[in-house]
Amino acid sequence: MVRRHELTNAQWDRIAPLLPETGAPGGRWADHRTVVNGVLYRTRTGIPWRDLPERYGSWQTVYERHRRWSADGTWSKILRALQAGADSTARDADGSWSVNVDSTTCRAHQH
């Protein structure tokens, strides 16, 4: 069962290949999916890092990985890949873009 603030398997399959390797020889990183879900939970709820639920592991681990991936461009790389995928699926079958314009005007008066 996927929790409200966590990635589905399909979402995870799209971003997993974009994440760094899981640590150097002799080192062992916490599971990337658990960490990403912890970052998402914290981002979506706005809680302090220290209040992160235990199911995401140590809050320090989640915070450090988030900070490291922000600094090395991992999050930016994921965003660009997801945007490129969204761009390709937003086009019509012939590759052209559909543009819709709504000319509705909404006016508000104090009277």
Secondary structure, 3 states (H helix, E strand, C coil): CCCCCCCCHHHHHHHHHHCCCCCCCCCCCCCHHHHHHHHHHHHHHCCCHHHCCHHHCCHHHHHHHHHHHHHHCHHHHHHHHHHHHHHHHCCCCCCCCCCCCCCCCCCCCCC
